[in-house]
Amino acid sequence: MRVDAENEVVIERPAAEVFAFVADAENDAAWRPAVLDIARVAGDRAGPGARYRQGVKGPGGRRVDADIETTEFEPDRRVGFRTTAGPVRPEGRYELVAEGGATRVRLALEAELRGLKVAMAPAVRRAMAGEVGNLEHLKRTLEEVRA
């Protein structure tokens, strides 16, 4: 069973600035409320093959491993990633389109649930909808903090 979610926002910042921020997943803790900790553990910098150890809030507020790896990296246009640890391992991508001095950012997530994990579909769908909804936090973070 496939579960997916997507959202987009327009951020009043140049594409290069938005890309640099989202391409380095160590910035995720600044705008994704569920991220408890994140650190790059492989790769000299953000880019293809960069790996991050990440802990997110799970049921009851406990830490759940949700490590990620960068799979696509097209400067100022696209960052793809896959989750490499955790009970559900979605793949996702940020797509950026310059619109004058602003940037349209689309975040899409998808996860394939098999076996007993199919029963988790409603919870996974809610969690993924919350994650793509966090683009509003990204917008505020980049527009307010970086003003």
Phi and psi in degrees as a GROMACS rama.xvg file:
@    title "Ramachandran Plot"
@    xaxis  label "Phi"
@    yaxis  label "Psi"
@TYPE xy
-95.5154  134.817  ARG-2
-122.565  132.411  VAL-3
-142.854  164.079  ASP-4
-155.755  149.206  ALA-5
-153.736  158.18  GLU-6
-158.409  159.881  ASN-7
-146.129  152.766  GLU-8
-141.719  162.083  VAL-9
-109.342  124.668  VAL-10
-109.223  129.426  ILE-11
-79.4831  61.8877  GLU-12
-148.142  152.588  ARG-13
-63.3908  149.969  PRO-14
-56.1676  -39.4147  ALA-15
-61.9016  -38.8377  ALA-16
-70.298  -44.0076  GLU-17
-64.4899  -43.8175  VAL-18
-59.813  -48.033  PHE-19
-57.6098  -36.9153  ALA-20
-72.2622  -49.2897  PHE-21
-75.8983  -25.8687  VAL-22
-67.8648  -26.2845  ALA-23
-98.9982  98.4767  ASP-24
-60.2981  -15.7795  ALA-25
-62.164  -18.288  GLU-26
-79.2555  -10.9346  ASN-27
-57.0612  -35.2204  ASP-28
-62.709  -20.5653  ALA-29
-76.356  -19.1286  ALA-30
-138.001  -8.90973  TRP-31
-106.379  104.146  ARG-32
-58.0566  -26.5465  PRO-33
-78.4679  -12.7818  ALA-34
-76.7938  118.278  VAL-35
-87.8428  -38.3723  LEU-36
-159.141  149.653  ASP-37
-156.795  138.675  ILE-38
-151.862  139.037  ALA-39
-70.9719  131.562  ARG-40
-119.451  -8.56757  VAL-41
-150.858  143.375  ALA-42
96.6679  136.298  GLY-43
-71.9379  -22.6646  ASP-44
-157.749  176.576  ARG-45
-61.2777  137.978  ALA-46
157.846  -175.012  GLY-47
-58.0173  133.198  PRO-48
84.5874  -7.25473  GLY-49
-61.8446  136.485  ALA-50
-121.688  143.165  ARG-51
-129.709  134.251  TYR-52
-87.9365  127.085  ARG-53
-136.599  138.841  GLN-54
-118.994  131.861  GLY-55
-122.915  160.34  VAL-56
-70.7562  123.931  LYS-57
-107.547  -163.771  GLY-58
-54.9429  135.555  PRO-59
70.9324  11.2947  GLY-60
80.3023  2.88738  GLY-61
-75.8597  154.326  ARG-62
-73.4367  133.959  ARG-63
-124.583  131.903  VAL-64
-63.77  136.05  ASP-65
-149.105  53.4375  ALA-66
-62.0461  149.935  ASP-67
-134.426  158.716  ILE-68
-134.98  137.149  GLU-69
-76.4483  126.234  THR-70
-111.841  -24.6075  THR-71
-132.217  146.179  GLU-72
-156.481  97.1706  PHE-73
-119.44  101.376  GLU-74
-45.158  131.588  PRO-75
65.9065  6.25749  ASP-76
-130.88  -42.2681  ARG-77
-155.107  139.476  ARG-78
-133.31  124.611  VAL-79
-112.404  152.868  GLY-80
-151.291  160.791  PHE-81
-136.11  147.494  ARG-82
-84.9001  132.482  THR-83
-113.142  -4.53207  THR-84
-145.479  151.153  ALA-85
118.94  167.137  GLY-86
-68.9278  -30.7463  PRO-87
-125.437  137.763  VAL-88
-125.111  76.0604  ARG-89
-69.9861  159.599  PRO-90
-111.771  153.207  GLU-91
-154.449  173.165  GLY-92
-156.514  144.296  ARG-93
-100.998  130.945  TYR-94
-118.8  128.721  GLU-95
-118.098  137.618  LEU-96
-132.236  122.678  VAL-97
-69.6824  135.012  ALA-98
-132.296  86.1004  GLU-99
67.261  -127.105  GLY-100
-88.7259  1.89187  GLY-101
-106.944  173.914  ALA-102
-137.008  127.245  THR-103
-86.1502  124.043  ARG-104
-117.106  126.576  VAL-105
-116.708  130.61  ARG-106
-116.189  124.809  LEU-107
-123.719  135.498  ALA-108
-125.773  146.395  LEU-109
-148.532  145.242  GLU-110
-139.668  141.236  ALA-111
-102.123  119.528  GLU-112
-105.551  130.527  LEU-113
-129.833  158.547  ARG-114
58.9402  -133.947  GLY-115
-65.4739  -22.3073  LEU-116
-68.0279  -17.4897  LYS-117
-58.2958  -33.2704  VAL-118
-65.1929  -19.8425  ALA-119
-84.3214  -1.90986  MET-120
-52.0447  -47.2976  ALA-121
-60.8813  -41.4919  PRO-122
-68.6802  -39.9625  ALA-123
-64.8924  -42.5356  VAL-124
-59.8976  -43.8514  ARG-125
-64.0103  -44.6772  ARG-126
-63.2477  -43.0993  ALA-127
-67.9527  -38.4143  MET-128
-62.0552  -38.9242  ALA-129
-64.8462  -40.825  GLY-130
-62.7787  -48.0299  GLU-131
-69.5811  -28.4799  VAL-132
-65.0677  -22.7466  GLY-133
-66.1316  -7.81641  ASN-134
-57.443  -27.9082  LEU-135
-64.0091  -37.206  GLU-136
-66.0842  -40.2806  HIS-137
-60.5494  -45.6653  LEU-138
-57.5032  -50.0851  LYS-139
-62.2985  -43.2974  ARG-140
-59.6716  -47.4257  THR-141
-75.4327  -33.2369  LEU-142
-81.2254  -38.2432  GLU-143
-86.8537  -50.4049  GLU-144
-69.5705  -33.6143  VAL-145
-99.0412  12.4736  ARG-146
